[in-house]
Amino acid sequence: MKALVMILLPLCLLACSDAPLAPVSNFQFLAPRPFGYVNGDEIRHRIILETRNGVQLQRGALPKRGAIKRWLNLNRLAISEQKISGGFHYEIDLVYQAFYAPLEVKMLTIPGFDLALAQGGNTATQAVPAWHFTLSPLRELSIRKDESGQYLRPDAVPPLLNNDGALYGLAAAAVVTLYSAVYLAYLHGCLPGLPKRRIFKQAGKQLARCSERQSEEALSVLHQALNAVNGAPLFRHQLADFYRRHPQYQCAGPQLEWFFQASNQYFFARGDSPADTVARCRAACALCLDIEQGGR
C-alpha cells in the first residue's frame, strides 16, 4: 500500500502542475487559389503570427529577396510588428514570381521554411508549410492551320489612345480665348449696353475731326466726355470728389487741371485760347481713353 501511494503521489502532482505554454499563440498561413497561373504571374502569401511571453521573431532567418529556385523569385518581403499583451503580433507579406513555361499544366511547389523565434537564450521555430499550385502553358493545346498549312492569327487591333487630356486642353484654351476676346471688347467699348467704356473713344474720334482753330469745339467735346463719366456736369472745384469716386483718373490730374483752367479762361474770361489747345485736348482725351480701357 505504501509503495502504491509513493507511485501515485508524483503522478498526481505532475497532473496538477501547469503545462508550459507554447511560444506561438496564433499562426495563420494565408494563400490565394492554387491554380490558374501562367509564366510571370506573381503569387502573394501572408503569414500572421502571434507570440507569448515576449517571444520575438528573428528576422534574419527569413527568406532573402531574390532567386529561391531556378524558376522562382521572391520579389518582395514586408514585415509589420505590433506589440500585444504579453507578446508580439507579426504580419509577413511575401510576393513570389514564377518564371516557368510548361508545355502542359504542371504542379509546382513553393518551398516551406521555418520561422525562428527567440526569448533571451531560448529559441524555437514555427514551420511554414510548402505550398503547391499549378502552372498552365501559354500556347494552345493543339495548333490550328489553314488549308495551306499556315497558322497566322490576325493582328490585334491597336487600342485607342486616350485623348481626354487634349480635349480638356482644347476646351480650356477655347474658354480662355473667348474670355480674352470679351474682355478686350469690353475694354475697347465694343460691347452694347456698356456706354461708359466708349466715352473717350468717341470723344477722341470727334477731336480728331477738329481743326487746330476749333478750340471751342474741342473743349466742349472733352467737357461732355467728363460729364458722362461723372454722371452730372463736372466743374473744377468738384475734381476732388470726382477722384474719390473714380480714383483711376487721378493720374490724369495735371491734364484735367490744365483743361478746366483753359476752359474757364476761354468760356468765362473770353480770352484767346493758346494755339495748342486742340492738341492738348487730344492728349488729355488719349490719356483718359487709356485709363478707360484699363491701361493705367
C-alpha positions as CSV (number, residue, x, y, z in Angstrom):
1,M,0.0,0.0,0.0
2,K,2.8,2.4,0.9
3,A,4.5,1.7,-2.4
4,L,1.3,2.4,-4.3
5,V,1.0,5.8,-2.6
6,M,4.6,6.7,-3.4
7,I,3.9,5.9,-7.1
8,L,0.5,7.8,-7.3
9,L,1.6,10.9,-5.5
10,P,4.2,12.1,-8.0
11,L,1.7,11.4,-10.8
12,C,-1.0,13.5,-9.1
13,L,1.5,16.4,-8.6
14,L,2.5,16.2,-12.2
15,A,-1.1,16.3,-13.4
16,C,-1.9,19.3,-11.2
17,S,1.1,21.3,-12.4
18,D,0.7,23.8,-15.3
19,A,2.0,22.6,-18.6
20,P,4.4,25.1,-20.3
21,L,2.7,27.4,-22.8
22,A,3.7,27.2,-26.4
23,P,5.6,30.3,-27.7
24,V,3.1,30.8,-30.5
25,S,-0.5,31.6,-29.6
26,N,-1.8,32.1,-33.2
27,F,-0.4,31.1,-36.6
28,Q,-2.2,31.6,-39.9
29,F,-0.8,30.9,-43.4
30,L,-3.0,32.8,-46.0
31,A,-2.5,31.8,-49.6
32,P,-4.5,32.5,-52.8
33,R,-6.1,29.9,-55.2
34,P,-3.6,27.2,-56.1
35,F,-4.5,27.2,-59.9
36,G,-4.8,29.4,-62.9
37,Y,-1.3,30.8,-63.0
38,V,0.9,31.3,-66.1
39,N,4.5,32.2,-66.7
40,G,5.4,35.6,-65.0
41,D,2.5,35.7,-62.6
42,E,3.0,37.0,-59.0
43,I,1.8,34.9,-56.0
44,R,1.1,36.6,-52.7
45,H,1.3,34.9,-49.4
46,R,0.6,36.3,-45.9
47,I,1.7,34.9,-42.6
48,I,0.0,36.0,-39.3
49,L,2.0,35.1,-36.2
50,E,1.3,36.0,-32.6
51,T,3.7,35.1,-29.8
52,R,3.6,34.8,-26.0
53,N,5.8,35.9,-23.1
54,G,7.9,38.3,-25.1
55,V,9.0,35.8,-27.7
56,Q,10.3,37.7,-30.8
57,L,10.7,36.8,-34.4
58,Q,14.3,36.6,-35.7
59,R,14.1,38.4,-39.0
60,G,17.5,37.3,-40.1
61,A,16.2,33.8,-40.6
62,L,13.5,34.8,-43.1
63,P,14.0,34.0,-46.8
64,K,16.0,36.6,-48.7
65,R,14.8,38.5,-51.7
66,G,16.0,37.1,-55.0
67,A,16.1,33.7,-56.5
68,I,14.6,30.9,-54.4
69,K,14.7,28.3,-57.2
70,R,15.7,28.4,-60.8
71,W,12.1,29.3,-61.8
72,L,11.0,31.1,-58.6
73,N,11.9,34.6,-57.3
74,L,11.0,36.3,-54.0
75,N,10.3,39.9,-55.2
76,R,9.1,41.5,-52.0
77,L,9.2,40.7,-48.3
78,A,7.4,43.1,-45.9
79,I,7.1,42.6,-42.1
80,S,4.9,44.6,-39.7
81,E,5.3,44.2,-35.9
82,Q,2.9,45.3,-33.2
83,K,3.2,44.7,-29.5
84,I,0.3,42.9,-27.9
85,S,-0.4,41.8,-24.3
86,G,2.5,39.5,-23.3
87,G,3.9,39.1,-26.8
88,F,4.0,40.4,-30.4
89,H,1.7,40.3,-33.5
90,Y,3.5,39.9,-36.8
91,E,2.2,40.1,-40.4
92,I,4.6,38.9,-43.0
93,D,3.8,39.5,-46.7
94,L,5.7,37.6,-49.4
95,V,5.4,38.2,-53.1
96,Y,6.8,35.4,-55.3
97,Q,7.0,35.4,-59.1
98,A,7.1,32.2,-61.2
99,F,9.2,32.0,-64.4
100,Y,8.3,28.7,-65.9
101,A,6.7,27.9,-69.3
102,P,5.3,24.4,-69.1
103,L,4.1,22.6,-72.2
104,E,1.2,21.3,-70.2
105,V,-0.4,22.0,-66.8
106,K,2.2,21.3,-64.2
107,M,2.2,21.1,-60.5
108,L,4.9,23.2,-58.8
109,T,5.8,23.8,-55.1
110,I,6.9,26.9,-53.3
111,P,9.2,25.5,-50.6
112,G,8.3,25.9,-46.9
113,F,10.6,27.3,-44.3
114,D,10.9,27.8,-40.5
115,L,10.3,31.0,-38.6
116,A,13.0,31.4,-36.0
117,L,11.8,32.6,-32.5
118,A,13.8,33.6,-29.5
119,Q,13.3,34.7,-25.9
120,G,16.5,35.5,-24.2
121,G,18.7,32.5,-24.6
122,N,15.8,30.2,-25.6
123,T,14.9,29.5,-29.2
124,A,12.0,27.9,-31.0
125,T,10.7,27.5,-34.5
126,Q,7.4,27.7,-36.3
127,A,7.1,25.8,-39.6
128,V,5.6,27.4,-42.7
129,P,4.3,24.7,-44.9
130,A,5.2,24.2,-48.6
131,W,2.5,25.4,-51.0
132,H,1.5,23.5,-54.1
133,F,0.0,25.2,-57.2
134,T,-0.5,24.5,-60.9
135,L,1.0,26.5,-63.8
136,S,-0.7,26.5,-67.2
137,P,1.0,26.7,-70.6
138,L,0.8,29.9,-72.7
139,R,0.5,28.1,-76.0
140,E,-2.6,26.3,-77.4
141,L,-3.0,22.6,-76.8
142,S,-3.4,22.0,-80.5
143,I,-2.1,24.1,-83.4
144,R,-4.7,25.2,-85.9
145,K,-3.7,25.5,-89.5
146,D,-5.4,26.7,-92.6
147,E,-5.7,24.9,-96.0
148,S,-2.2,26.0,-97.0
149,G,-0.7,24.6,-93.8
150,Q,0.0,28.0,-92.3
151,Y,-1.1,29.2,-88.9
152,L,-1.4,33.0,-88.9
153,R,-3.5,34.7,-86.3
154,P,-4.9,38.2,-87.2
155,D,-3.1,41.2,-85.8
156,A,-4.5,42.6,-82.6
157,V,-6.5,45.8,-83.1
158,P,-4.4,48.6,-81.5
159,P,-6.0,50.3,-78.6
160,L,-7.3,53.8,-79.0
161,L,-5.2,56.4,-77.3
162,N,-6.8,58.4,-74.5
163,N,-7.2,61.9,-75.8
164,D,-9.2,63.3,-72.9
165,G,-6.2,65.4,-71.9
166,A,-6.1,67.0,-75.4
167,L,-9.8,67.6,-75.4
168,Y,-9.7,69.2,-71.9
169,G,-6.8,71.4,-73.0
170,L,-8.6,72.5,-76.2
171,A,-11.7,73.3,-74.2
172,A,-9.7,75.3,-71.6
173,A,-7.9,77.2,-74.5
174,A,-11.2,78.0,-76.1
175,V,-12.6,79.3,-72.8
176,V,-9.5,81.5,-72.2
177,T,-9.6,82.8,-75.8
178,L,-13.3,83.6,-75.5
179,Y,-12.8,85.3,-72.2
180,S,-9.9,87.3,-73.5
181,A,-11.9,88.4,-76.6
182,V,-14.9,89.5,-74.5
183,Y,-12.6,91.3,-72.1
184,L,-10.8,93.2,-74.9
185,A,-14.1,94.1,-76.4
186,Y,-15.2,95.4,-73.1
187,L,-12.1,97.5,-72.6
188,H,-12.4,99.0,-76.1
189,G,-16.1,99.7,-75.7
190,C,-17.3,97.3,-78.4
191,L,-20.0,95.7,-76.3
192,P,-23.5,97.1,-76.5
193,G,-25.1,98.3,-73.3
194,L,-21.8,99.5,-71.8
195,P,-21.6,103.1,-73.0
196,K,-19.1,104.3,-70.3
197,R,-16.4,102.2,-71.9
198,R,-16.8,104.1,-75.1
199,I,-17.0,107.7,-73.8
200,F,-13.4,108.8,-74.5
201,K,-13.2,106.6,-77.6
202,Q,-16.0,108.5,-79.2
203,A,-14.6,111.8,-77.9
204,G,-11.3,111.0,-79.4
205,K,-12.9,110.5,-82.8
206,Q,-14.7,113.8,-82.5
207,L,-11.4,115.6,-81.5
208,A,-9.6,114.0,-84.5
209,R,-12.1,115.9,-86.8
210,C,-11.5,119.2,-85.1
211,S,-9.0,121.6,-86.7
212,E,-6.4,123.5,-84.7
213,R,-8.6,126.6,-84.7
214,Q,-11.7,124.9,-83.3
215,S,-10.8,125.3,-79.6
216,E,-14.4,125.8,-78.5
217,E,-15.5,122.5,-80.1
218,A,-12.5,120.7,-78.6
219,L,-13.2,122.0,-75.1
220,S,-16.9,121.2,-75.4
221,V,-16.2,117.6,-76.6
222,L,-13.9,116.9,-73.6
223,H,-16.5,118.6,-71.2
224,Q,-19.2,116.3,-72.5
225,A,-17.0,113.2,-72.0
226,L,-16.1,114.1,-68.4
227,N,-19.7,114.9,-67.6
228,A,-20.7,111.5,-69.0
229,V,-18.2,109.8,-66.7
230,N,-19.2,111.8,-63.7
231,G,-22.9,111.3,-64.4
232,A,-23.5,115.1,-64.0
233,P,-21.8,118.3,-65.1
234,L,-18.3,118.3,-63.7
235,F,-16.6,121.6,-62.6
236,R,-13.1,122.3,-61.4
237,H,-14.0,122.5,-57.7
238,Q,-15.6,119.1,-57.9
239,L,-12.4,117.3,-59.0
240,A,-11.5,116.0,-55.5
241,D,-14.9,114.3,-55.2
242,F,-14.5,113.0,-58.8
243,Y,-11.2,111.5,-57.9
244,R,-12.7,109.9,-54.8
245,R,-15.4,108.2,-56.9
246,H,-13.1,107.5,-59.9
247,P,-9.6,107.1,-58.4
248,Q,-8.2,105.7,-61.7
249,Y,-8.4,109.2,-63.2
250,Q,-6.3,110.7,-60.5
251,C,-3.1,110.1,-62.6
252,A,-4.6,112.5,-65.2
253,G,-4.8,115.2,-62.6
254,P,-2.4,117.7,-64.2
255,Q,-4.0,117.4,-67.6
256,L,-7.5,117.9,-66.2
257,E,-6.3,120.9,-64.1
258,W,-5.0,122.5,-67.3
259,F,-8.2,121.6,-69.2
260,F,-10.5,123.3,-66.6
261,Q,-8.2,126.3,-66.4
262,A,-8.2,126.7,-70.2
263,S,-12.0,126.2,-70.3
264,N,-12.6,128.8,-67.7
265,Q,-10.4,131.3,-69.4
266,Y,-12.0,130.7,-72.8
267,F,-15.7,130.5,-71.8
268,F,-15.8,132.9,-68.9
269,A,-12.9,135.2,-69.2
270,R,-13.4,135.4,-73.0
271,G,-9.6,135.3,-73.5
272,D,-7.9,133.9,-76.5
273,S,-7.1,130.2,-76.3
274,P,-3.5,129.1,-76.8
275,A,-2.6,127.7,-80.2
276,D,-2.0,124.2,-78.8
277,T,-5.4,124.0,-77.1
278,V,-6.8,121.4,-79.5
279,A,-3.6,119.3,-79.4
280,R,-3.6,119.3,-75.6
281,C,-7.3,118.4,-75.5
282,R,-6.5,115.4,-77.8
283,A,-3.6,114.4,-75.5
284,A,-5.8,114.6,-72.4
285,C,-8.5,112.6,-74.1
286,A,-6.0,110.0,-75.2
287,L,-4.8,109.6,-71.6
288,C,-8.4,109.3,-70.3
289,L,-9.1,106.7,-73.0
290,D,-6.1,104.7,-71.8
291,I,-7.5,104.9,-68.3
292,E,-11.0,104.0,-69.5
293,Q,-9.6,100.9,-71.2
294,G,-7.7,99.7,-68.2
295,G,-4.3,100.6,-69.4
296,R,-3.4,102.5,-66.2
